[in-house]
Amino acid sequence: RKCAACKIIVHTVCVEQLEKINFRCKPTYREGGSRCLREQSFVRHHWVHRRRQEGKCKQCGKGFQQKFSFHTKEIIAISCSWCKQAFHNKVTCFMLHHIEEPCSLGVHAAVIIPPTWIIKVKKPQNSFKSSSRRKKRTSLKRKTSRKGADESKWKPFIIKPIPSPLMKPLLVFVNPKSGGNQGNKVLQMFMWCLNPRQVFDLSRGGPKEALELYRKVANLRILACGGDGTVGWILSLLDDLQLRPQPPVAVL
């Protein structure tokens, strides 16, 4: 398996080993709850050990010596999946203070939707207190219908953006079947460069849910990756949702 967000390649049978060492993919959202909302207001680096790395070390400025042998287990670099900063796997290059320092999100920070903006909402429980059983059936029916209505309106994520004139968040909609089926490469590229929760595969659902989720984000931008049908689909939904102001739409 290969993770498009972290660029980690692992055998299927080895996934359990990653869970045992508590290795997590880069966080794309934060948990709900008053405690979690108070604790995390910035993004931390997501450091990953690499056996192959392009570019140069942020500390010493030297390139990384590539190991072309498939069986080598030597770690040559440590890089962040968010800002893409990379260091040699040496004490003189990668220092302890880098582990806990805030991440700037790199050169694409202005268009990346930070995971601190995306909050996961707990699903409402369907349980009733024992005292409610003693009430009349009519009241129970009303409560259950009200509960069902609440569950139908329930959404797993909410967006709480922090306004900034420098931020121009980008939503990317990709039709993987367009462009001679090259959409999958485009999809993986944007998932690596941005937050995967702002990149949407149109073969798994339409753009309406994403547009409704991010409709209150200021300075929103939209990138449509596909043909005329994909672009028309997005533009028609923008008219239906009546977003004000209308976000600019670019086509790839």
C-alpha positions in Angstrom: 0.0 0.0 0.0 1.1 3.6 -0.7 -0.3 6.6 1.2 -0.8 9.6 -1.1 -0.7 12.0 1.9 2.5 10.8 3.4 4.2 8.9 0.6 4.7 5.9 2.8 4.9 2.5 1.1 4.2 -0.6 3.2 3.3 -4.2 2.7 -0.3 -5.0 3.5 0.8 -7.6 6.2 3.1 -4.9 7.8 0.3 -2.4 8.4 -0.2 -3.9 11.9 3.4 -3.2 12.8 2.9 0.5 12.1 -0.1 0.5 14.5 2.0 -1.3 17.2 4.6 1.5 17.1 1.8 4.1 17.2 2.7 5.6 13.8 0.0 7.8 12.4 -0.7 9.3 9.0 -0.5 13.0 9.0 -3.5 14.4 10.8 -6.0 16.0 8.4 -8.5 17.2 11.1 -8.8 17.5 14.9 -11.2 15.9 17.3 -14.2 17.7 18.7 -14.7 18.5 22.4 -14.0 21.6 24.4 -10.6 20.2 25.7 -9.4 19.4 22.2 -10.5 22.8 20.8 -8.5 24.6 23.5 -5.4 22.5 23.2 -4.4 22.6 19.6 -4.4 25.9 17.7 -1.4 25.3 15.4 -0.1 22.5 13.2 2.8 20.3 14.2 5.3 18.8 11.9 4.6 15.2 10.7 8.1 13.8 10.6 8.7 10.6 8.5 11.9 8.6 8.1 12.8 8.3 4.4 15.1 5.8 2.6 15.0 8.0 -0.5 14.8 11.8 -0.5 15.1 14.4 -3.2 16.4 18.0 -2.7 18.8 19.2 -0.1 19.1 19.2 3.7 17.5 22.2 5.3 20.3 22.4 7.9 23.6 21.8 6.0 22.4 22.4 2.4 23.9 19.2 1.0 22.1 16.7 -1.1 20.9 13.3 0.0 22.9 10.2 -1.0 20.4 7.9 -2.6 20.5 4.2 -1.9 19.3 2.3 -5.0 19.3 -1.2 -3.4 15.8 -2.3 -2.7 16.9 -4.3 0.4 18.7 -1.5 2.2 17.1 -0.4 5.5 19.3 2.7 6.0 17.3 5.9 6.8 19.0 8.7 5.0 16.5 11.5 5.7 13.8 12.8 8.0 11.1 15.0 6.2 7.8 16.6 7.1 4.8 15.5 5.1 3.3 19.0 5.5 6.0 21.6 4.8 8.3 19.2 2.9 11.4 20.3 4.9 14.0 17.5 4.9 17.1 16.9 7.1 19.8 14.3 7.1 19.3 11.6 9.6 22.1 12.9 11.7 22.3 14.6 15.1 24.1 17.5 13.6 21.3 18.2 11.1 18.0 17.0 12.7 17.8 18.3 16.2 15.4 17.5 19.0 13.7 20.9 19.0 12.4 20.3 15.5 10.1 17.5 16.8 7.7 19.8 18.7 8.0 23.1 16.9 5.0 24.4 14.9 4.9 23.7 11.1 4.5 26.6 8.6 2.9 24.2 6.0 5.5 25.2 3.5 5.3 27.2 0.3 1.7 26.3 -0.3 0.5 27.5 3.2 -1.8 30.1 1.7 -3.9 27.6 -0.1 -3.7 24.7 2.3 -6.7 24.2 4.7 -5.1 23.5 8.1 -6.3 20.5 10.0 -7.0 22.8 12.9 -9.9 24.2 10.9 -11.6 20.8 10.3 -13.3 19.5 13.4 -14.7 16.0 13.7 -18.2 15.8 15.3 -19.3 12.9 17.4 -22.4 11.2 16.1 -25.4 11.7 18.4 -26.3 8.7 20.5 -29.6 6.9 20.1 -30.0 6.0 23.8 -32.8 7.1 26.1 -32.8 7.2 29.9 -34.8 4.5 31.7 -37.2 7.1 32.9 -38.3 7.9 29.3 -39.7 4.4 29.0 -42.4 5.2 31.5 -43.8 8.0 29.3 -46.5 7.6 26.8 -46.0 6.1 23.3 -46.9 9.4 21.7 -44.1 11.2 23.4 -41.7 8.4 22.5 -42.7 8.6 18.9 -42.1 12.4 18.9 -38.7 12.0 20.4 -37.6 9.2 18.1 -38.7 11.2 15.1 -36.9 14.2 16.4 -33.8 12.0 16.9 -34.1 10.7 13.4 -34.3 14.2 12.0 -31.2 15.2 14.0 -29.2 12.2 12.7 -30.2 13.0 9.1 -28.9 16.5 9.6 -25.7 15.2 11.3 -22.5 15.8 9.4 -19.2 14.2 10.5 -17.1 17.4 10.1 -17.6 21.1 10.6 -15.3 23.9 9.5 -14.2 26.7 11.9 -11.8 28.9 9.8 -9.6 31.5 11.3 -10.0 34.6 9.1 -6.8 35.9 7.6 -6.3 38.1 4.5 -3.3 36.0 3.5 -5.3 32.7 3.3 -6.8 31.7 0.0 -8.0 28.1 0.6 -8.3 25.9 -2.4 -10.8 23.2 -3.1 -9.7 20.7 -5.7 -12.2 18.5 -7.6 -10.7 15.8 -9.7 -12.4 13.5 -12.3 -10.0 10.6 -12.4 -11.5 9.4 -15.7 -10.6 12.6 -17.6 -7.4 13.3 -19.5 -6.8 9.7 -20.6 -7.3 8.3 -17.1 -4.4 10.5 -15.8 -6.7 11.9 -13.1 -5.4 9.5 -10.5 -1.9 11.0 -10.8 -3.3 14.5 -10.4 -5.4 13.3 -7.4 -2.3 11.9 -5.6 -0.2 14.9 -6.4 -2.7 17.3 -4.8 -3.2 15.0 -1.8 0.5 15.2 -1.2 0.8 18.9 -1.7 -2.4 19.9 0.2 -4.6 18.6 2.9 -6.3 15.5 1.6 -9.6 16.7 3.0 -9.6 19.6 0.5 -9.1 17.2 -2.5 -12.2 15.4 -3.8 -12.5 12.4 -6.1 -15.6 13.0 -8.1 -16.0 9.3 -8.9 -16.8 8.7 -5.3 -19.5 11.4 -5.0 -20.5 14.8 -6.3 -19.0 18.2 -5.2 -22.2 19.3 -3.5 -21.3 18.0 0.0 -17.8 19.6 -0.1 -19.2 23.0 -1.3 -21.8 23.0 1.4 -19.1 22.1 4.0 -16.7 24.9 3.0 -19.3 27.5 1.9 -18.5 29.9 4.8 -14.7 29.9 4.3 -13.5 33.3 3.2 -11.4 33.8 0.0 -12.3 30.3 -1.2 -10.9 29.2 -4.5 -11.9 26.2 -6.6 -9.9 24.1 -9.0 -11.8 21.8 -11.4 -9.7 19.0 -12.9 -11.7 17.4 -15.7 -13.6 18.0 -18.9 -16.5 20.2 -19.8 -19.0 18.0 -18.0 -17.0 18.3 -14.7 -16.7 22.1 -15.0 -20.4 22.5 -15.8 -21.4 20.3 -12.9 -19.4 22.4 -10.4 -20.7 25.7 -11.9 -24.3 24.6 -11.8 -24.0 23.6 -8.1 -22.4 27.0 -7.3 -25.4 28.7 -8.8 -27.8 26.5 -6.8 -26.0 27.1 -3.5 -25.9 30.8 -4.2 -22.5 31.4 -2.5 -21.8 35.0 -1.7 -19.3 36.0 -2.9 -19.0 33.4 -5.7 -15.6 31.7 -5.5 -13.4 32.0 -8.6 -13.1 28.7 -10.5 -10.0 27.6 -12.4 -9.8 24.6 -14.8 -7.1 22.1 -15.2 
